[in-house]
Amino acid sequence: MSFKCGIVGLPNVGKSTLFNALTNSNKAQAANFPFCTIDPNVGIVLVPDERLNKLASISNSKKIINTTISFVDIAGLVKGASKGEGLGNKFLSHIREVDSIIHLIRCFDSDDIQNVNSTVDPIRDLEIIETEMMLADLDSIEKRLEKNNKKNIEDEILTILEIAHDCIDNDKNIEILKDQFDKKKLNQSGLLSVKPKIFVCNVDEQSIKNGNNYTEIFISKFGEENSLIISADIENQINELENEEKKNYMEMIGLKKTGLDKLIQKGYKVLELDTYFTSGPEETRAWTIEKNCTAPKAAGEIHTDFEKGFIRAETVSFQDFIDNDGWVNSRTNGKMRLEGKDYIVKDGDVLNFRFNT
């Protein structure tokens, strides 16, 4: 599976610049005026994983195949978007299609880059976006709960919608839904307000390493767990450099990881995802799965026939595979296990599936 992250925020906070940096492209138009992006740009990016090269070296694989992540550059929202301001209804519909939301927050001063508000206030800006998403949810819920539509909704989804309506209408924390219902059902509800979120504070070069007053205030309120500090402009510059130049420049400005690496790491954590591998002479490949995924379900990521006809999974942990120099020694040294249908695949497992067609 590949997951899709939508980059949202007010106009001119750097969404298209960040998108171009993350996808190493110039697909998204970036300019100093609101609503530069109308239709969403989509970029598919390989997920870097140093474990792949180690596995491929041992297996003498002909090729390496990374798993992928998609980024969607969604046009800037404004106050009143839920009522159609700034073509907001169209933009909000694009957000419904993503797995997680990257809130890009302006945390820099600039006389050159137009700001839709008179001051820089990251908390206010986030509240504008989240309010518009909640109002869009409220409008959608009320239509779905009308008598003629209500009968077509399954009971659990109906309960989610009713609780969400009460939360939004009475200014309660809608996050309580995440404690009461599983992620799959919440996704099926189609609500924007409960999608997993990553907060990215977009800063200038001077603030990359330690942040600034804006990031300090923002992170003190929303916490570090889902928050990142990135400079979209600097990330764009880094992508224009060759490998050695890139390494030297990052060391010079005190940047240990690229924004892409940080976002992917945070995205996997927020979306509760793991990676397993297949490795042999033809290819070494990474596969993305949800945490607590069973072996048959993991096999289904390769092909539905693998899941339907699943018998066993030959399983070796990544470290055991490396330490024992591949499949043969792992089997000989008792590090390979045969796991059945109830096995929960762990991050880094190297798997070979046995199945009937």
N, C-alpha and C positions, 0 to 999 in steps of 0.2 A: 504494500500500500504506500501511496505517496500522500503527504498531507499538504493542505493549502492554507497559507496565511495571508490574510488581507491587511494591507497597510492603510490605516485610516487616521484622520486628523483634520484640523481646520486647514483652510487654504494657506499656502506659503509656509508650511512648517518644515518642508524638505522631503515630502513623501516620494516624489518622483526621483529626486537626487539619491535617496536611500535605495529605492528600487533599482536604479541603474547601477549603483555600487554593488548591491547584493547579487544581481544577475550578471554583472560584468558586461553591461550592454548600454546602449543609448536608446533603447526602445521607448522609454517614457519621456515625453517632452517635459522639460523643466524650464520654467520661466517665472518672472517676477510679477505675476498677476493671478488673481483668483480664478479657479475653474479651468486651469490649463489642461488638466486631464478630464476628459468627458467619459469616454468608454474605458473600462479598466484594461490595463496592460497586465499580461500574465507572463512570468518568467519561470522556467523550470531549472533548478540548480542541483548539481550533484552534491550529495552530503559527504564531506570529507571524513574519512575514517582510516587512521594509520594501521589499524589491524588488518585491513584488506591486503596491503602489500606484504605483510609478514606471512599471511596464510598463502597467498599466491606464490611466494618464493618457495615455500616448503612443498606445495603441490605442483610446482612447475606449470602453473596455469597459463594458457595461451592469452587469456584476457581477464581483465578486472572490471566488474560492473558495480558501480555505486548505487545505493538507493537515492531517491530524489525528494526534493521539497519544492513546492510551487509558491511563489510570491505574487500577490495581486496588488497592483497600484490602483487604489480606489480614490476617485476624485474627492476634493476637500468638501467636508460638510460644514454647514453654517447653522446658526440658531434659526429655527423654523423649518429645518430640512424635512421633518416628519409631516409638515403641511405643504411640502412642495417647494419651499424656498431654495433657490440655487439648484434647481433640478434635483432636490434632495431625495424624492421618492425613488428615482431611478438609481441613485447611488446606494441608498439603503438596501435595495433589492440585491445589489451586488454583494453586500456584506453577508446576506443570508446563505450564500453559496460557499463560504469558506469555513474551515475547521476551527481556526483560531483568529483572533484579532490582534494585530500589532498597533497599539495606540502610539502614534508618533507625536511627541509633545515638544513644543518650542521652548528651549531653555537657553536661549542666547539673545543678546542685544545686537541689533544691526540697523544702521541708517540706510543701508543699501537694499535690504530685503523687506518688502512691504509686509506689514502686519495687519491682519483684519481687525484687530483690537488696538486700542490706543496704548496699552501697556502689555508687558510680558508677564503672564500669570499662568503657569502650567496647571495648577489645580483647577482654576476657573475654566481653562480650555478643555480639560478632560471632562469636567462636569457638563459642559455644553454638549459634547459628543454623546456622552452616556445618557443624558436627558433625552436627546433626540432619538436615540435607539429605543429607550423605554417608551417614549410616546408613540413611536412606530409600532412597537409591540402591543401597546394598549389598543391602538386602532385595529390591528390585525386580530387580536384576541376578541374584541367586541363583535367583530364581523363573524368570526368563527363560532361564537357562543350564541348567535341568533338562532331562534327556534328551528328554522328549516335546515341550518347547517349542523347544529349540535348533534343530531341523531347519527351523523356519519362519522363521529369522532370516537375512537376507542376510549374505554373508561379511564385508563391511567393517564392518557394524554389530556383528557377532559379535566381531570383533577389538577394536573400541572397548570393548565391554562387558567383555571379558576383561582388557584393560589397565586399565580403570577399577576392576575388582574387585581387581586386584593392587595398585593405588595406594592404594585405601581400606583394604584388608586389612593392608597393610604400611607404612602411614603415609607414603606417597610423595606428591609434589606432583601432583595430578590435572591441573593446568594443562598438563602436557606433552602432553596429548591435542590441545591447540590448535595445537601445532607439527607434529603428525603427520597431522591430518585436517582437511578443509575444514569450514567453518561449517555448511554444509547437512547434512552427514552427522552432525555432532555434534548438531544440532537434532533430526534423525530418531532419534537414540539415546534421547531422552526423559530424559536425565540432568539432574538439578537442579544438580549441582555444577559443570557447565561452562557454565552460562548466563552471558552477559555481566553484569557487576555494576557498580553505581554505589554508592559509600559516601557517605551524607549524614549529616553530624554535626549533630544538632539542638541548637542552643545557645539561651541566653537573649539578651535585647536587648543587653546590655552586651558580648557576645562576637561580635556579627554581623560587625564590621569586621575584627578581628584574631584572632578565635578565642580560645581559652583553654588552660589546661594540658591538658585532656582532648583537645582537637582537635590540639594540638601533638604529644602522645604518639602519638595514633592515626595522624596523617598521616605522621609520621616513620617509622612501621612499614609503612604500606600505600601511601604515595606520594600525590602530588598529582594524578596523571593521571586517576584514577577517583574522586577524593574532592571533596566540596563541603561548605561550611559554610553552613547555612540555619537560620533560626529559624522553625519551623512556626507558632508563635503570632503572630509579627510579620507573616508572610506572610498570615495570616488577617486581621489588622487592615488591612493594605494593601488587600486586596480589597474591604473595606467602604467605601473612600474613592472619591470621584469623581476624574476624571483629573487635574485641577490639584492637588487636595489630595494625591493619591497621589504626584505628582511632588515636591511640596514636602516631604512627610513623608520620602520616600526620601532626598532631599538632606540633610535635617536629621539623619538617623541614619547617613549615609554609605554608603547602599546604591545602587550604580550599576545593578544588574540585579535583576529579581525572581527568586525561586526557580524559577519556571516557566521563565523564559528560560535560567537556568543549567542546569537539568535537561535541557531540550530540546537545548541545545548539547552537553552532555556525552553525552546519549543518542545523538545522531546520530554522535558520534565513536566511542563504545564499540561501537555496532551497525554502524558503517561504512556510513552512509547518505549519500545526496546528494539534491539537489532539482533538478528541471528544470521548465520552465514552458511552457505554451501560452498564447498571447495573441492576441486578435482583438476585433472589435467586440462580439461576444456576451458573452465572458467572458475574464478572465485567471485562470489556475489554476495552482497548485503541485502537483507530483506527487513523491512520495517513492519513491526507488529505492535498491537496494544499490549500493555503489561497484563500479566496473568492469562496470556493466550495459551490455549491447549495445543498439543502437538498436531492434531488433525487440522485445526484452524490455521496454524502456521503453514502446514503443508498446502492448504488451500490458497495461500498467497502465490505459490508457484503455479498451481493449476487446480481447478475445481475437482478434476479426477483424482488428484492426490488426496484430497480431503475425503471424497466419497469412498475411495477404496483403501483408505489408510489401514495398515497392519501394525507397523512398528516404526520407531525413529531411532536410527543409530546416532548416538549423542556423545559428543566430546566437548568439554569446556574449552574455551579459547586458549587458556594458559596451558592446559594439558596437551592440546594439539601442538602448540609451539614447543613445549618441553620434550615431547616424545617424537617430534619430527614427522608428524602427519598421521594418517589413518592406520597404517600397518602397525607401527610401534605402539600407538595408543590402544589398539585392539590386543596386541601381544602382552602389553604391560597392565592390562586390566583397567585402563582408563576410559574405554568405550563402553557405554551402557546401552541396552535395548530398552527403550521407554514406550509405554502404551498410550492409549487414548486419553488417559487422565493426566498425563505429564504436563506440567506448566513450564513452558519454554523460558529459559533465563537469558538475560542479555549476554551476548557473546557466545552462546552455544553454536557449535558447528554441527550441522545435522545432515543426515542422509536418510531419505524416507523409503520405506518398503511399502508397497501398495499393490492392490489388484485393480485391473482396469475392467 
